Amino acid sequence: MLLGAAPATAQAPVPSSFLPAGVTLGHALEAAWQRAVQARESDAQARRARAEQTAASSLWAAPPAVELNHLNDRAHSNAGRRETEVGLVWPLWLPGQRDARAAAADAESKLADAATQAARLRVAGQVREAAWKLSAAQAEAASVAAQARYLQGIADDVQRRVQAGDLARADALAARAELLDARSAQSDADQRVQAARAQWKTLTGLEAMPRLQPPPAASLADMPTEEHPELRLAAQAVERARKRLDSVNLSRRDPPELSVKYREESPGFGEAAQRGIGIGLRIPFGTDSRNAPLQAAAVGELDVAEATEQRLRERQDADLALARSALQSAAQQLDGTRDRAGLLRERAQLVDTSFKAGETSLPELLRAANAAAQADAALARQQAALGLAHAQLQQALGLLP
């Protein structure tokens, strides 16, 4: 009987059309990551970090420079006097400055790696939510479609009995009205499936859907959270801020400059030119007008990073506790919803048998069938809600698919 087919479809956590072979949630994450803006941002941050490391490994504190100077009296006395000077200037590292800048560059590189992992986790959360949203929509649509098929059978049966004179025409109209209402609900459910599928394709670029098999809750309950990517990112941001402050403290003045110059001077026409080579050292002073803003910015960055890390750890603990509670609640609700759906399904089957025997009226049958269908749809939604709760706990623990 068609009434029994609807609960069987609703009990399946994921419809069979949702399970193409060879597609995993990890594959979907990789596809979404390739399309994500966060991936481009992570690549750019990694390139900046590598550039910082290259600059810190340089022999010079800044790029060398060439100096060219020429002086003559052609516009005045035109006695042939001229001076030409060519020099090379090398900015030098201050004591400890190069090591401090290299340490800051290494911290920047580690921060880029941590940021990439945190960004991948955020994309994984979007993929998990989109997948389970589509799973719920498909399961509910399957339940509604089964109900529509069942009501089609009732409408056909009632029409035959009306033609045979066993039932009034009003019963045929009522059965037809219920069928039309079920078809309208099926159309709405199909539209929700299409919307969820479009969202999935936009996110991942995939037509196929992954196999969704949430792990047992016990395997996730007591896992440590110290390696959560978001926490690693916050901790590395603090470390980067410390290294930057160290670099600022060791760079209280602009780099000194070593120069080597060649100079040629001619006193006038017919006189021998004089040549010489000189070495110079330029040492800038460090003043508060230069150092105070830089140090204040570095100290402020460290304060913000430390506060951010502390708040993030508190929020992480709260999110993890909430995810575990939500998973437990979803499991309990699923048990209750499954029991209720089973009872209403059995009642609907009994009323259906009674109706066929002429012992129950059509309105009573329709009410029982609708109650069973609504319970089956609620069961499908709750099964998907349990899967989403598993995924959200994985997300809170910082686990990638």
C-alpha positions as CSV (number, residue, x, y, z in Angstrom):
1,M,0.0,0.0,0.0
2,L,1.3,3.5,-0.8
3,L,0.8,4.7,2.7
4,G,3.6,2.4,3.9
5,A,6.0,3.7,1.2
6,A,6.1,7.3,2.6
7,P,7.5,6.4,6.1
8,A,10.1,4.2,4.5
9,T,11.4,7.1,2.5
10,A,11.3,9.4,5.4
11,Q,13.3,7.1,7.6
12,A,16.3,7.1,5.2
13,P,18.8,9.8,6.4
14,V,19.9,10.6,2.9
15,P,17.9,9.8,-0.3
16,S,19.6,7.5,-2.8
17,S,19.9,10.2,-5.3
18,F,22.1,12.0,-2.8
19,L,24.8,9.3,-2.9
20,P,26.7,9.2,-6.1
21,A,29.8,7.0,-5.9
22,G,33.2,8.6,-5.5
23,V,32.1,12.0,-4.1
24,T,33.0,12.7,-0.5
25,L,32.6,15.7,1.7
26,G,36.3,16.2,1.5
27,H,36.1,16.4,-2.3
28,A,33.4,19.0,-2.0
29,L,35.5,21.0,0.4
30,E,38.4,21.0,-2.1
31,A,36.1,22.1,-4.9
32,A,34.6,24.9,-2.8
33,W,38.1,26.0,-1.6
34,Q,39.2,26.4,-5.2
35,R,36.3,28.7,-5.8
36,A,36.4,30.6,-2.5
37,V,37.6,34.2,-2.2
38,Q,39.3,33.2,1.0
39,A,41.7,31.0,-1.0
40,R,42.9,34.0,-3.0
41,E,43.3,36.0,0.2
42,S,45.3,33.2,1.8
43,D,47.5,33.0,-1.3
44,A,48.1,36.7,-1.2
45,Q,49.0,36.6,2.5
46,A,51.4,33.7,1.9
47,R,53.1,35.6,-0.9
48,R,53.5,38.7,1.3
49,A,55.0,36.5,4.1
50,R,57.5,35.0,1.6
51,A,58.4,38.5,0.4
52,E,59.0,39.5,4.0
53,Q,61.3,36.6,4.6
54,T,63.2,37.4,1.4
55,A,63.7,41.0,2.5
56,A,64.8,39.9,6.0
57,S,67.4,37.6,4.5
58,S,69.0,40.4,2.5
59,L,72.5,41.5,3.3
60,W,71.3,45.1,3.4
61,A,68.7,46.8,5.5
62,A,67.3,48.5,2.4
63,P,68.2,48.5,-1.3
64,P,71.6,50.0,-2.2
65,A,71.7,53.3,-4.0
66,V,73.9,55.1,-6.5
67,E,74.8,58.7,-6.1
68,L,75.8,60.9,-9.1
69,N,77.0,64.5,-8.8
70,H,78.4,66.8,-11.4
71,L,79.4,70.5,-11.2
72,N,80.9,72.8,-13.8
73,D,81.3,76.6,-14.4
74,R,80.1,76.6,-18.0
75,A,77.3,78.9,-17.2
76,H,79.5,81.4,-15.4
77,S,83.3,81.9,-16.0
78,N,83.7,78.9,-18.3
79,A,87.2,78.4,-17.1
80,G,87.0,74.7,-17.4
81,R,86.4,73.8,-13.8
82,R,84.4,70.7,-13.2
83,E,83.7,68.2,-10.5
84,T,82.3,64.7,-10.9
85,E,81.4,62.3,-8.1
86,V,80.1,58.8,-8.3
87,G,79.2,56.8,-5.2
88,L,77.5,53.6,-4.0
89,V,75.5,53.7,-0.7
90,W,74.7,50.6,1.3
91,P,72.1,50.8,4.2
92,L,73.4,48.6,7.1
93,W,71.5,46.5,9.7
94,L,71.6,47.8,13.2
95,P,72.8,45.2,15.8
96,G,70.2,42.6,16.3
97,Q,67.8,44.2,13.8
98,R,68.2,41.7,11.1
99,D,67.5,38.7,13.4
100,A,64.5,40.5,14.8
101,R,63.1,41.2,11.4
102,A,63.7,37.6,10.3
103,A,61.9,36.4,13.4
104,A,59.0,38.7,12.5
105,A,59.0,37.4,8.9
106,D,58.9,33.8,10.1
107,A,56.0,34.7,12.4
108,E,54.2,36.2,9.5
109,S,54.7,33.1,7.5
110,K,53.4,30.9,10.2
111,L,50.4,33.3,10.6
112,A,49.7,32.9,6.9
113,D,49.7,29.1,7.2
114,A,47.4,29.3,10.3
115,A,45.1,31.7,8.4
116,T,44.8,29.3,5.5
117,Q,43.8,26.5,7.8
118,A,41.2,28.7,9.6
119,A,39.8,29.9,6.3
120,R,39.5,26.3,5.0
121,L,37.6,25.4,8.2
122,R,35.2,28.3,7.6
123,V,34.6,27.1,4.1
124,A,34.1,23.5,5.4
125,G,31.4,24.9,7.7
126,Q,29.6,26.4,4.7
127,V,29.9,23.1,2.8
128,R,28.6,21.1,5.6
129,E,25.6,23.4,6.2
130,A,24.8,23.5,2.5
131,A,25.0,19.7,2.2
132,W,22.8,19.0,5.1
133,K,20.3,21.7,4.1
134,L,19.9,20.0,0.7
135,S,19.7,16.6,2.4
136,A,16.8,17.8,4.6
137,A,15.1,19.4,1.6
138,Q,15.4,16.2,-0.5
139,A,14.2,13.9,2.4
140,E,11.2,16.1,3.0
141,A,10.4,16.3,-0.7
142,A,10.5,12.5,-0.9
143,S,8.0,12.3,2.1
144,V,5.7,14.8,0.5
145,A,5.8,13.0,-2.8
146,A,4.9,9.7,-1.2
147,Q,2.0,11.4,0.5
148,A,0.8,12.8,-2.8
149,R,1.0,9.3,-4.4
150,Y,-1.0,7.9,-1.5
151,L,-3.7,10.6,-1.8
152,Q,-3.8,9.9,-5.6
153,G,-4.7,6.3,-4.8
154,I,-7.3,7.4,-2.3
155,A,-8.9,9.8,-4.8
156,D,-9.0,7.1,-7.5
157,D,-10.5,4.6,-5.0
158,V,-13.1,7.1,-3.8
159,Q,-14.0,8.0,-7.5
160,R,-14.7,4.4,-8.3
161,R,-16.9,3.9,-5.2
162,V,-18.8,7.1,-6.0
163,Q,-19.5,5.7,-9.5
164,A,-20.6,2.5,-7.9
165,G,-22.9,4.4,-5.6
166,D,-21.1,3.4,-2.4
167,L,-20.0,7.0,-1.6
168,A,-21.4,10.5,-2.1
169,R,-20.0,12.9,-4.7
170,A,-19.0,15.2,-1.8
171,D,-16.4,12.5,-0.7
172,A,-14.9,12.5,-4.2
173,L,-14.6,16.3,-4.1
174,A,-13.0,16.2,-0.7
175,A,-10.5,13.5,-1.8
176,R,-9.7,15.5,-4.9
177,A,-9.2,18.7,-2.8
178,E,-6.7,16.9,-0.5
179,L,-4.8,15.6,-3.5
180,L,-4.5,19.1,-5.0
181,D,-3.3,20.4,-1.7
182,A,-0.7,17.6,-1.5
183,R,0.5,18.4,-5.0
184,S,0.9,22.0,-4.1
185,A,3.0,21.0,-1.1
186,Q,5.0,18.8,-3.3
187,S,5.7,21.7,-5.7
188,D,6.8,23.8,-2.8
189,A,9.1,21.1,-1.5
190,D,10.6,20.6,-5.0
191,Q,11.2,24.3,-5.2
192,R,13.1,24.2,-1.9
193,V,15.2,21.3,-3.2
194,Q,16.0,23.3,-6.3
195,A,17.0,26.4,-4.2
196,A,19.2,24.2,-2.0
197,R,20.8,22.5,-4.9
198,A,21.5,25.9,-6.6
199,Q,23.2,27.1,-3.4
200,W,25.3,23.9,-3.3
201,K,26.4,24.3,-6.9
202,T,27.2,28.0,-6.4
203,L,29.4,27.1,-3.4
204,T,31.2,24.0,-4.8
205,G,30.6,24.1,-8.5
206,L,29.6,20.4,-8.3
207,E,26.4,18.8,-9.6
208,A,26.9,15.6,-7.6
209,M,26.4,15.5,-3.8
210,P,28.6,13.8,-1.2
211,R,27.8,10.8,0.9
212,L,26.7,12.1,4.3
213,Q,27.5,9.7,7.1
214,P,27.9,11.4,10.4
215,P,30.3,9.7,12.9
216,P,29.0,8.4,16.2
217,A,28.7,11.2,18.8
218,A,30.9,9.2,21.2
219,S,33.9,9.5,18.9
220,L,33.7,13.3,19.0
221,A,32.7,14.0,22.6
222,D,36.0,14.1,24.3
223,M,38.4,15.2,21.6
224,P,40.8,18.0,22.6
225,T,40.3,21.5,21.1
226,E,43.9,22.9,21.5
227,E,44.6,22.4,17.8
228,H,41.5,24.3,16.6
229,P,42.6,26.3,13.6
230,E,40.9,29.5,14.8
231,L,42.8,29.2,18.1
232,R,46.1,28.5,16.4
233,L,45.4,31.6,14.2
234,A,44.8,33.8,17.3
235,A,47.9,32.4,19.1
236,Q,50.0,33.0,16.0
237,A,48.7,36.6,15.7
238,V,49.9,37.2,19.2
239,E,53.3,35.8,18.4
240,R,53.5,37.9,15.2
241,A,52.7,41.0,17.2
242,R,55.4,40.2,19.8
243,K,58.0,39.7,17.1
244,R,57.0,43.0,15.4
245,L,57.3,44.8,18.7
246,D,60.8,43.3,19.2
247,S,61.7,44.5,15.7
248,V,60.5,48.0,16.4
249,N,62.4,48.1,19.7
250,L,65.6,47.2,17.8
251,S,65.0,49.7,15.0
252,R,65.0,53.0,16.9
253,R,66.6,54.8,14.1
254,D,66.8,54.5,10.3
255,P,69.6,52.3,9.0
256,P,73.1,53.8,9.0
257,E,74.5,54.1,5.4
258,L,77.9,53.2,4.3
259,S,79.1,55.0,1.1
260,V,82.1,54.6,-1.2
261,K,82.6,57.5,-3.6
262,Y,84.9,58.2,-6.5
263,R,85.6,61.9,-7.2
264,E,87.3,63.6,-10.1
265,E,88.0,67.4,-10.0
266,S,89.6,69.6,-12.8
267,P,90.6,73.1,-11.6
268,G,90.5,74.5,-15.2
269,F,91.5,74.2,-18.8
270,G,95.0,72.8,-19.2
271,E,95.4,71.8,-15.6
272,A,95.7,68.2,-14.4
273,A,92.6,66.6,-13.0
274,Q,92.6,65.4,-9.4
275,R,91.1,62.1,-8.4
276,G,90.2,60.5,-5.1
277,I,88.3,57.7,-3.4
278,G,86.4,58.3,-0.2
279,I,84.4,56.3,2.4
280,G,81.6,57.8,4.4
281,L,79.2,56.7,7.1
282,R,75.8,58.3,7.7
283,I,74.1,57.6,11.1
284,P,70.6,59.0,11.5
285,F,69.4,59.9,14.9
286,G,66.4,58.2,16.5
287,T,63.9,60.7,18.0
288,D,60.5,60.3,19.7
289,S,58.9,61.9,16.7
290,R,59.9,58.8,14.7
291,N,59.9,56.1,17.3
292,A,56.9,56.9,19.5
293,P,54.2,56.3,16.8
294,L,55.9,53.1,15.6
295,Q,56.2,51.7,19.1
296,A,52.6,52.7,20.1
297,A,51.3,51.0,17.0
298,A,53.2,47.8,17.8
299,V,52.2,47.8,21.4
300,G,48.6,48.4,20.4
301,E,48.7,45.5,17.9
302,L,49.9,43.2,20.6
303,D,47.2,44.3,23.1
304,V,44.5,43.7,20.5
305,A,45.9,40.3,19.5
306,E,46.0,39.2,23.1
307,A,42.5,40.3,23.9
308,T,41.2,38.7,20.7
309,E,42.8,35.4,21.6
310,Q,41.3,35.5,25.1
311,R,37.8,36.3,23.8
312,L,38.1,33.7,21.1
313,R,39.1,31.0,23.6
314,E,36.1,31.9,25.7
315,R,33.8,31.8,22.7
316,Q,35.3,28.5,21.5
317,D,34.5,26.9,24.9
318,A,30.9,28.2,24.7
319,D,30.5,27.1,21.1
320,L,31.8,23.6,21.9
321,A,29.5,23.2,24.9
322,L,26.5,24.5,22.8
323,A,27.4,22.1,19.9
324,R,27.6,19.1,22.3
325,S,24.3,20.1,23.9
326,A,22.6,20.5,20.5
327,L,23.8,17.1,19.4
328,Q,22.4,15.4,22.5
329,S,19.1,17.3,22.1
330,A,18.8,16.4,18.4
331,A,19.4,12.8,19.2
332,Q,16.7,12.8,21.8
333,Q,14.3,14.7,19.6
334,L,14.9,12.2,16.8
335,D,13.9,9.3,19.1
336,G,10.7,11.0,20.1
337,T,9.9,12.0,16.5
338,R,10.6,8.5,15.2
339,D,8.3,7.0,17.8
340,R,5.5,9.5,17.1
341,A,5.8,8.9,13.3
342,G,5.6,5.1,13.9
343,L,2.5,5.5,16.0
344,L,0.7,7.8,13.5
345,R,1.7,5.6,10.6
346,E,0.3,2.5,12.3
347,R,-2.9,4.5,13.1
348,A,-3.2,5.7,9.5
349,Q,-2.9,2.1,8.3
350,L,-5.6,0.9,10.6
351,V,-7.9,3.7,9.6
352,D,-7.2,3.0,5.9
353,T,-8.2,-0.7,6.4
354,S,-11.3,0.4,8.3
355,F,-12.2,2.9,5.5
356,K,-11.9,0.2,2.9
357,A,-14.2,-2.0,4.9
358,G,-16.8,0.8,5.1
359,E,-16.4,1.3,8.8
360,T,-14.7,4.8,8.8
361,S,-15.6,8.0,7.0
362,L,-13.4,9.6,4.5
363,P,-12.7,12.8,6.6
364,E,-11.4,10.6,9.4
365,L,-9.1,8.8,6.9
366,L,-7.8,12.0,5.5
367,R,-7.1,13.4,8.9
368,A,-5.1,10.3,9.9
369,A,-3.2,10.3,6.6
370,N,-2.3,13.9,6.9
371,A,-1.1,13.5,10.5
372,A,1.1,10.5,9.5
373,A,2.5,12.4,6.5
374,Q,3.3,15.4,8.7
375,A,5.0,13.2,11.2
376,D,7.0,11.5,8.4
377,A,8.1,14.9,7.1
378,A,9.1,16.0,10.6
379,L,11.1,12.7,11.0
380,A,13.0,13.5,7.7
381,R,13.8,17.0,8.9
382,Q,14.9,15.8,12.3
383,Q,17.2,13.1,10.8
384,A,18.9,15.9,8.8
385,A,19.0,18.1,11.9
386,L,20.9,15.3,13.7
387,G,23.4,15.1,10.8
388,L,23.8,18.8,10.9
389,A,24.3,18.7,14.6
390,H,27.1,16.2,14.1
391,A,28.7,18.4,11.5
392,Q,28.4,21.5,13.7
393,L,30.2,19.6,16.5
394,Q,32.9,18.7,14.1
395,Q,33.1,22.3,13.1
396,A,33.4,23.4,16.8
397,L,36.2,20.9,17.3
398,G,38.0,22.3,14.3
399,L,37.9,19.1,12.3
400,L,38.0,19.2,8.5
401,P,36.0,16.6,6.4
